[in-house]
Amino acid sequence: MISALCALLALAVLATPSATHAASDGNTPSNANASAPLFSISKTENRNYVQFVEHLDATCAPFGTAPVHAYWRMLEHGPAAIEPLLSREEPAYGLASQSVIERGEAGGVVRVTLRALSSAPLLVESRRRADGGCEASARTSIAGVDARLFNVHAVLKWPFGIARLLVSGWSLADGRPVRDSRAP
């Protein structure tokens, strides 16, 4: 129980929407100002998870035509280890589509559909914080509640496949945690 709570707290810290400087991983646009974490997809197999981020320009607006990206956080290899998604992993962990629907002087909105949750599109909203930094979050319906998405946890079945998806986030109305179990 304590280790599960520690893991949840660690993921909460990593997924808290606050801007970080763009990583120099070769996939980040050189003139992007920040990369804001959005949410993650974890699985029962190990501690590694897929981190989704939004690349933002200097005005906190989505950078380019496809600003949302995903990569592996390889905790089994070390706390800072990251790897790109492989093409064979895209059907389970990748994006089905994304479209910038609003870009303004202090943020924007991107409509994103995950392949794993194609029936529940996300609205990724970016904005400038009071301190001048950028932040972004992914909004969707969880258990019938308008919520900020935190994590999608894939409960794997033996020998292959996904038994169910546990979708977690926070209610936009009152901040309470919300969860939903969905069929893949």
VOGU-3710 file (C-alpha; in Angstrom, 3 decimals, decimal comma):
1> misalcalla> 0,000/0,000/0,000  2,775/2,440/0,917  4,758/1,629/-2,243  1,632/2,194/-4,366  1,066/5,544/-2,648  4,715/6,531/-3,224  4,430/5,595/-6,908  1,241/7,650/-7,241  2,890/10,657/-5,581  5,951/10,334/-7,843
11> lavlatpsat> 3,733/10,286/-10,921  1,796/13,276/-9,618  5,000/15,281/-9,292  6,140/14,271/-12,776  2,764/15,006/-14,387  2,085/18,313/-12,644  1,525/20,808/-15,426  4,472/23,131/-15,175  6,757/24,207/-17,948  10,205/22,778/-18,261
21> haasdgntps> 12,887/23,873/-20,643  12,778/21,967/-23,897  15,000/18,919/-23,795  17,740/18,662/-26,356  16,710/15,194/-27,529  16,903/15,965/-31,236  13,100/15,826/-31,559  12,398/19,173/-29,915  12,098/22,186/-32,217  15,119/24,434/-31,675
31> nanasaplfs> 13,022/27,589/-31,331  10,428/26,141/-28,941  10,462/27,847/-25,564  9,149/25,079/-23,336  7,853/21,561/-23,148  4,964/21,174/-20,692  4,104/17,732/-19,256  0,482/16,676/-19,762  -0,245/13,116/-18,556  1,147/9,601/-18,664
41> isktenrnyv> 0,262/6,060/-19,701  1,566/3,411/-17,312  1,204/-0,369/-17,296  1,212/-3,220/-14,824  4,313/-4,834/-16,356  6,980/-2,507/-14,854  7,637/1,041/-13,619  8,316/2,520/-17,081  5,638/4,835/-18,486  4,891/6,964/-21,519
51> qfvehldatc> 5,009/10,711/-20,841  2,967/13,047/-23,056  4,170/16,648/-23,424  3,194/19,697/-25,425  5,842/21,817/-27,147  5,050/25,504/-26,628  6,380/28,661/-28,239  7,492/31,824/-26,430  3,844/32,941/-26,035  2,785/29,593/-24,466
61> apfgtapvha> 0,885/28,713/-27,663  1,210/25,253/-29,282  4,430/25,055/-31,329  3,900/23,852/-34,896  1,101/21,763/-36,356  1,731/18,681/-34,175  2,842/19,992/-30,761  1,888/16,985/-28,602  4,541/14,260/-28,362  5,173/11,143/-26,308
71> ywrmlehgpa> 8,297/9,357/-25,091  9,181/6,602/-22,632  10,338/7,427/-19,105  12,494/4,338/-18,519  12,549/4,198/-14,713  13,801/0,604/-14,855  17,037/2,040/-16,351  17,355/5,113/-14,121  15,459/8,221/-12,993  16,461/10,352/-16,001
81> aiepllsree> 16,422/7,661/-18,719  14,144/8,356/-21,688  13,582/6,626/-25,025  11,385/7,341/-28,041  8,254/5,311/-28,739  8,960/2,555/-31,244  6,733/2,259/-34,318  5,401/-1,078/-33,038  4,357/0,680/-29,778  2,385/3,444/-31,515
91> payglasqsv> -0,896/1,426/-31,747  -0,988/1,000/-27,956  0,616/4,226/-26,713  0,576/6,702/-29,593  -1,639/9,466/-30,880  -4,391/8,732/-33,380  -4,696/12,430/-34,302  -4,056/15,974/-33,169  -5,193/19,318/-34,481  -4,394/22,831/-33,277
101> iergeaggvv> -7,814/24,476/-32,962  -6,774/27,717/-31,278  -3,509/29,636/-31,053  -3,379/32,991/-29,278  -0,971/35,417/-27,637  -1,196/33,687/-24,246  -1,843/30,032/-25,062  -3,911/27,750/-27,221  -5,930/24,562/-27,602  -5,094/21,287/-29,349
111> rvtlralssa> -7,635/18,497/-29,921  -5,885/15,145/-29,355  -7,116/11,577/-29,753  -5,166/8,702/-28,211  -5,164/5,380/-30,013  -5,847/3,642/-26,687  -8,871/5,894/-25,961  -10,173/6,787/-29,395  -13,726/7,292/-28,075  -12,593/10,004/-25,606
121> pllvesrrra> -10,869/12,932/-27,331  -8,779/15,296/-25,206  -8,527/19,068/-25,269  -4,977/20,154/-24,477  -5,054/23,714/-23,175  -1,919/25,810/-22,755  -1,701/29,165/-21,018  0,675/31,656/-19,439  0,931/31,484/-15,627  0,980/34,585/-13,425
131> dggceasart> 4,755/34,157/-12,962  5,257/34,337/-16,759  5,936/30,614/-17,283  3,853/28,298/-19,430  1,627/25,425/-18,347  -0,607/22,960/-20,140  -3,138/20,314/-19,222  -5,268/17,692/-20,956  -9,022/17,867/-20,387  -11,482/14,996/-20,907
141> siagvdarlf> -14,509/13,316/-19,362  -13,726/10,779/-16,624  -16,667/8,908/-15,069  -18,976/11,563/-16,544  -17,019/14,422/-14,922  -15,144/17,151/-16,826  -11,603/16,534/-15,603  -7,894/17,157/-16,044  -6,302/13,873/-17,146  -3,448/12,612/-14,983
151> nvhavlkwpf> -2,837/8,986/-15,986  -4,135/6,112/-18,071  -3,021/2,808/-16,502  -3,106/-0,282/-18,716  -3,878/-3,453/-16,771  -2,273/-6,128/-18,938  -3,707/-9,603/-19,440  -1,745/-12,796/-19,866  -0,183/-13,668/-22,236  -0,907/-10,632/-24,442
161> giarllvsgw> -3,245/-7,678/-24,561  -4,948/-5,241/-22,237  -7,626/-6,328/-19,752  -8,794/-2,784/-18,909  -7,726/0,841/-18,740  -7,891/2,797/-15,489  -8,297/6,496/-16,297  -7,433/8,962/-13,502  -7,588/12,722/-13,130  -8,956/15,638/-11,141
171> sladgrpvrd> -12,409/17,200/-11,424  -12,249/20,670/-12,947  -15,214/21,746/-10,793  -13,834/20,920/-7,342  -10,382/19,316/-7,735  -11,414/15,947/-6,317  -9,782/12,811/-7,786  -11,887/10,936/-10,365  -11,312/7,442/-11,792  -12,934/5,275/-14,393
181> srap> -12,316/1,727/-15,580  -12,762/1,209/-19,323  -12,519/-1,645/-21,762  -9,657/-1,217/-24,254
//
